Amino acid sequence: MNEIQVILAKYKVSKQVKSNEEALNEIEIKTGFKLPEDYKNFLLNYKGFENLIGEEYVNLWDLNELVDQNEEYQIIENLSATIGIGSNGAGELIALEEMSDGKIRVVLTPLVDLSEESHIHIGDSFTDFLQRLDKGQEWFSELKI
C-alpha cells in the first residue's frame, strides 16, 4: 500500500465500486485541466470524502460532482489555471493550481474572491497535501507564496 492509500484507509475514505476512466477523461476535456496522476488515482479509486483529516475539516468532491461544482462556483472561468477539488466547509475552496513551470500545487482560496492573489499554498501535490493534513499541519501555518 502506498502512503496515500494508508492515509485514506486511516480516515476510512470509501472506495469506488467501479472506476470510471471515461468520466475522468471528460473532466479533463470539459475543464481543460490536466489532472495530476495522484489525484486521478484518488478519483478513480475513492468516493468523495467529508470529515476531518488530522485537525482540519475537508470536503473532497467525488468524481461525479467535480465538473458541476467547478461550474456552479465559476472556478474555471475565474481561475483559468485552477480546478476546485473540494472545500474546507468554511467558505474556502481547496484547489489544484498549475504553476507557470507546469508543476501542480494545492491551494486554499476564498470562494467569495476567486483570485490567484488570494491563494494560500497548502501542498506541493495532492499526496503532499494529504500528508501535511495527516501530520496535523494547520492551513495557515504554511509560508506565503
C-alpha positions as CSV (number, residue, x, y, z in Angstrom):
1,M,0.0,0.0,0.0
2,N,1.4,3.4,-0.9
3,E,1.3,6.3,1.5
4,I,-1.8,8.0,0.1
5,Q,-3.7,4.7,0.4
6,V,-2.6,4.4,4.0
7,I,-3.8,7.9,4.8
8,L,-7.1,7.3,3.1
9,A,-7.6,4.0,4.8
10,K,-6.8,5.6,8.2
11,Y,-9.7,8.1,7.7
12,K,-12.0,5.4,6.2
13,V,-12.4,7.1,2.8
14,S,-14.9,4.9,0.9
15,K,-13.6,3.1,-2.2
16,Q,-15.4,3.4,-5.5
17,V,-17.3,0.3,-6.6
18,K,-16.3,0.8,-10.2
19,S,-13.6,3.0,-11.8
20,N,-14.8,5.4,-14.5
21,E,-11.9,6.5,-16.6
22,E,-14.3,7.8,-19.3
23,A,-15.7,10.3,-16.8
24,L,-12.2,11.3,-15.7
25,N,-11.3,12.0,-19.3
26,E,-14.4,14.0,-19.8
27,I,-13.5,16.2,-16.8
28,E,-10.1,17.0,-18.3
29,I,-11.7,17.8,-21.7
30,K,-14.5,20.0,-20.2
31,T,-12.2,21.9,-17.8
32,G,-9.1,22.0,-20.0
33,F,-7.1,21.0,-16.9
34,K,-4.7,18.1,-17.0
35,L,-5.1,16.4,-13.6
36,P,-2.0,15.0,-11.8
37,E,-1.7,11.3,-11.5
38,D,-2.0,11.1,-7.7
39,Y,-5.3,13.0,-7.9
40,K,-6.6,10.9,-10.8
41,N,-5.8,7.8,-8.8
42,F,-7.9,9.2,-5.9
43,L,-10.9,10.0,-8.2
44,L,-10.8,6.6,-9.9
45,N,-10.5,4.6,-6.6
46,Y,-12.3,6.6,-3.9
47,K,-15.6,8.3,-3.4
48,G,-15.8,11.9,-2.2
49,F,-14.9,12.5,1.4
50,E,-16.3,14.8,4.1
51,N,-14.7,14.7,7.5
52,L,-11.5,15.6,9.4
53,I,-8.1,14.7,8.2
54,G,-5.8,15.4,11.1
55,E,-7.1,18.6,12.7
56,E,-8.7,20.1,9.5
57,Y,-12.2,19.5,8.1
58,V,-12.1,18.7,4.3
59,N,-14.8,18.0,1.8
60,L,-13.2,16.4,-1.2
61,W,-15.6,16.3,-4.2
62,D,-16.5,13.0,-5.8
63,L,-15.6,12.3,-9.5
64,N,-19.3,12.7,-10.4
65,E,-19.7,16.1,-8.8
66,L,-16.3,17.7,-9.8
67,V,-17.4,19.4,-13.0
68,D,-20.8,20.6,-11.6
69,Q,-19.1,22.1,-8.5
70,N,-16.5,23.9,-10.7
71,E,-19.2,25.2,-13.0
72,E,-21.5,26.2,-10.1
73,Y,-18.8,28.2,-8.3
74,Q,-17.5,29.5,-11.7
75,I,-14.0,28.4,-10.8
76,I,-12.6,27.6,-14.2
77,E,-13.9,30.8,-15.8
78,N,-12.4,33.0,-13.0
79,L,-9.2,31.0,-12.4
80,S,-8.1,29.6,-15.7
81,A,-5.1,27.6,-14.2
82,T,-7.1,26.2,-11.3
83,I,-9.6,23.4,-10.7
84,G,-11.6,23.1,-7.5
85,I,-11.4,19.7,-5.8
86,G,-13.3,20.5,-2.6
87,S,-13.7,22.9,0.3
88,N,-12.9,23.3,4.0
89,G,-16.5,23.9,4.9
90,A,-15.8,27.5,5.9
91,G,-16.2,29.3,2.6
92,E,-12.8,28.3,1.2
93,L,-12.0,26.3,-1.9
94,I,-9.4,23.6,-2.0
95,A,-8.0,23.5,-5.5
96,L,-5.2,22.3,-7.8
97,E,-3.3,25.2,-9.4
98,E,-1.0,24.8,-12.4
99,M,2.1,26.9,-12.0
100,S,3.9,28.7,-14.8
101,D,6.6,25.9,-14.8
102,G,3.9,23.2,-15.3
103,K,4.0,21.9,-11.7
104,I,0.7,21.4,-9.8
105,R,0.2,22.6,-6.3
106,V,-2.7,22.5,-3.9
107,V,-4.1,25.9,-2.7
108,L,-6.7,27.2,-0.4
109,T,-8.6,30.3,-1.6
110,P,-11.8,32.1,-0.5
111,L,-14.9,31.2,-2.7
112,V,-16.1,34.8,-2.4
113,D,-12.9,36.2,-4.0
114,L,-11.7,33.9,-6.7
115,S,-8.4,35.5,-7.5
116,E,-4.9,34.0,-7.7
117,E,-3.7,36.6,-5.3
118,S,-5.7,35.0,-2.5
119,H,-4.2,31.5,-3.0
120,I,-2.5,30.0,0.0
121,H,-0.2,27.2,-0.8
122,I,-1.1,24.1,1.2
123,G,0.6,21.3,-0.7
124,D,3.2,20.6,-3.3
125,S,0.9,17.8,-4.7
126,F,-2.3,16.1,-3.8
127,T,-0.3,13.4,-1.9
128,D,1.7,16.1,-0.1
129,F,-1.5,17.9,0.8
130,L,-2.9,14.8,2.5
131,Q,0.4,14.0,4.2
132,R,0.5,17.5,5.7
133,L,-3.1,17.3,6.9
134,D,-2.4,13.8,8.4
135,K,0.6,15.2,10.3
136,G,-1.5,17.9,11.8
137,Q,-0.2,20.9,9.8
138,E,-2.6,23.7,10.0
139,W,-3.9,25.5,6.9
140,F,-2.4,28.9,7.7
141,S,0.9,27.8,9.2
142,E,2.3,27.4,5.7
143,L,4.7,30.1,4.4
144,K,3.1,32.5,1.9
145,I,3.8,32.1,-1.8
